[in-house]
């Protein structure tokens, strides 16, 4: 199982062993033409998004954790709502409303006698920064809020008792303790930014991910696509290392915080203008990241209700649900097997293999596609009678395989968190009573893992429903999903027709957000 999950990533590394004169020429041509633009655009986009999500996530986390003001309980969970919005849906919504022929500019020209473009074009790098910032800041908000609530409370209370003013307590206590959480959240947001294809393609931004698709599909150059994918994979590996390092520092802080005590510091009460400022600070990200995009998509949906392709919509939904359900079941089953293997044989080799198999979630879908098709193409050229290319590209095998590589880690994390709550003494008692192997897993572990398994399946289901890059290339013929249709309709400037599948994806994405909000409230 681990070999199948890591094959696409390993095949990209193996492509450099075929670095002959032709490959050298391809790399040299890219270095002289498109590679500098890909690198500069990707770096500029990532830097701007990192600053945006860090500031937005940290400010909102501080507001709802350290202060008391009207609506604070509402904002605690509402600030997670943009997680339900795929970034490419947000991009389509803003483009439809703010473009030259959109309702806002048309109304302003008619009402005020203006001519020409009223607002600058949104389909550019600054527009993408806007979209990613308000779509991805919840990663930083969630981790920073948890860090402040669980680790800073005791030290903030101690600093207050020692007479430190509020500004100093925030500057010297809260912010340093939340810094690892902010770094981890920024790393996660940048992974999503690098993995994006929908926004980059629709806005015409020359990022590495867009370049991979262009090299493979437009230029028909597999070697160039593989080299670009490997470069992007190296950047993702760096971000993954930074995220793990930040998570390690967060675990260290947790242990210190647990020894400090169990009382909580009371949030500082805000009144008047300060309370209004805190409310505005929390309301703006929700408005720009969720409320306004939903309203922008509802406008063309309601206006063209009678002309919507309901028959096709049912087929798109059926394809999406079938692929998502199958992938969720397989990913959860694989996660259960891998988690039980670690539980039964907790050695370095087993843990290393499982960790290697779980790296796929950090790998962009475009990279997985290239890594999957490279060995398939090589095998098809060596053994043309096997028809392996047909089974991977013309059936659901290839797309489900790509989903397993990318999303098994999501299921594995949920299942392993469930195993962490099962004490090892239960295993020892069951073995003394004669239960081993599958009997132990079925009789002891499974009843205690049902909730974690259901959560794992749900998370994978939602992620597969929203996945665009891998689905766009590997989907079987005449098997369009909601995500693919949304992208295709928006690309053809049929944003009114794209509203229905786009809002359906948002409704599906709300499910894990609601569950996450309930978990936070229970804490």
Secondary structure as the mmCIF struct_conf table of DSSP 4:
data_model
#
loop_
_struct_conf.conf_type_id
_struct_conf.id
_struct_conf.beg_label_comp_id
_struct_conf.beg_label_asym_id
_struct_conf.beg_label_seq_id
_struct_conf.end_label_comp_id
_struct_conf.end_label_asym_id
_struct_conf.end_label_seq_id
HELX_RH_AL_P HELX_RH_AL_P1 UNK A 2 UNK A 15
HELX_RH_3T_P HELX_RH_3T_P1 UNK A 16 UNK A 18
HELX_RH_AL_P HELX_RH_AL_P2 UNK A 21 UNK A 32
TURN_TY1_P TURN_TY1_P1 UNK A 33 UNK A 34
HELX_RH_AL_P HELX_RH_AL_P3 UNK A 35 UNK A 66
STRN STRN1 UNK A 67 UNK A 68
TURN_TY1_P TURN_TY1_P2 UNK A 70 UNK A 71
HELX_RH_AL_P HELX_RH_AL_P4 UNK A 72 UNK A 78
TURN_TY1_P TURN_TY1_P3 UNK A 79 UNK A 80
HELX_RH_3T_P HELX_RH_3T_P2 UNK A 81 UNK A 84
BEND BEND1 UNK A 85 UNK A 85
HELX_RH_AL_P HELX_RH_AL_P5 UNK A 87 UNK A 98
BEND BEND2 UNK A 99 UNK A 99
TURN_TY1_P TURN_TY1_P4 UNK A 100 UNK A 101
BEND BEND3 UNK A 102 UNK A 102
HELX_RH_AL_P HELX_RH_AL_P6 UNK A 103 UNK A 112
BEND BEND4 UNK A 116 UNK A 116
BEND BEND5 UNK A 118 UNK A 119
BEND BEND6 UNK A 122 UNK A 124
HELX_RH_AL_P HELX_RH_AL_P7 UNK A 125 UNK A 147
HELX_RH_PI_P HELX_RH_PI_P1 UNK A 148 UNK A 152
HELX_RH_AL_P HELX_RH_AL_P8 UNK A 153 UNK A 161
TURN_TY1_P TURN_TY1_P5 UNK A 162 UNK A 163
HELX_RH_AL_P HELX_RH_AL_P9 UNK A 166 UNK A 169
HELX_RH_PI_P HELX_RH_PI_P2 UNK A 170 UNK A 174
HELX_RH_AL_P HELX_RH_AL_P10 UNK A 175 UNK A 195
HELX_RH_AL_P HELX_RH_AL_P11 UNK A 198 UNK A 203
TURN_TY1_P TURN_TY1_P6 UNK A 204 UNK A 204
HELX_RH_AL_P HELX_RH_AL_P12 UNK A 208 UNK A 213
HELX_RH_PI_P HELX_RH_PI_P3 UNK A 214 UNK A 218
BEND BEND7 UNK A 219 UNK A 219
HELX_RH_AL_P HELX_RH_AL_P13 UNK A 222 UNK A 260
BEND BEND8 UNK A 262 UNK A 262
HELX_LH_PP_P HELX_LH_PP_P1 UNK A 265 UNK A 267
STRN STRN2 UNK A 268 UNK A 269
TURN_TY1_P TURN_TY1_P7 UNK A 272 UNK A 272
HELX_RH_AL_P HELX_RH_AL_P14 UNK A 273 UNK A 286
HELX_RH_PI_P HELX_RH_PI_P4 UNK A 287 UNK A 291
HELX_RH_AL_P HELX_RH_AL_P15 UNK A 292 UNK A 303
TURN_TY1_P TURN_TY1_P8 UNK A 304 UNK A 304
HELX_RH_3T_P HELX_RH_3T_P3 UNK A 305 UNK A 307
HELX_RH_AL_P HELX_RH_AL_P16 UNK A 310 UNK A 344
BEND BEND9 UNK A 345 UNK A 345
HELX_RH_AL_P HELX_RH_AL_P17 UNK A 348 UNK A 357
HELX_RH_3T_P HELX_RH_3T_P4 UNK A 358 UNK A 362
BEND BEND10 UNK A 363 UNK A 363
HELX_RH_AL_P HELX_RH_AL_P18 UNK A 365 UNK A 382
HELX_RH_3T_P HELX_RH_3T_P5 UNK A 384 UNK A 386
HELX_RH_AL_P HELX_RH_AL_P19 UNK A 388 UNK A 393
BEND BEND11 UNK A 394 UNK A 395
HELX_RH_AL_P HELX_RH_AL_P20 UNK A 396 UNK A 420
TURN_TY1_P TURN_TY1_P9 UNK A 421 UNK A 421
BEND BEND12 UNK A 422 UNK A 422
HELX_RH_AL_P HELX_RH_AL_P21 UNK A 424 UNK A 432
TURN_TY1_P TURN_TY1_P10 UNK A 433 UNK A 434
HELX_RH_AL_P HELX_RH_AL_P22 UNK A 437 UNK A 440
HELX_RH_PI_P HELX_RH_PI_P5 UNK A 441 UNK A 445
HELX_RH_AL_P HELX_RH_AL_P23 UNK A 446 UNK A 466
HELX_RH_AL_P HELX_RH_AL_P24 UNK A 469 UNK A 474
HELX_LH_PP_P HELX_LH_PP_P2 UNK A 475 UNK A 476
TURN_TY1_P TURN_TY1_P11 UNK A 477 UNK A 478
HELX_RH_AL_P HELX_RH_AL_P25 UNK A 482 UNK A 491
TURN_TY1_P TURN_TY1_P12 UNK A 492 UNK A 493
HELX_RH_AL_P HELX_RH_AL_P26 UNK A 495 UNK A 522
#
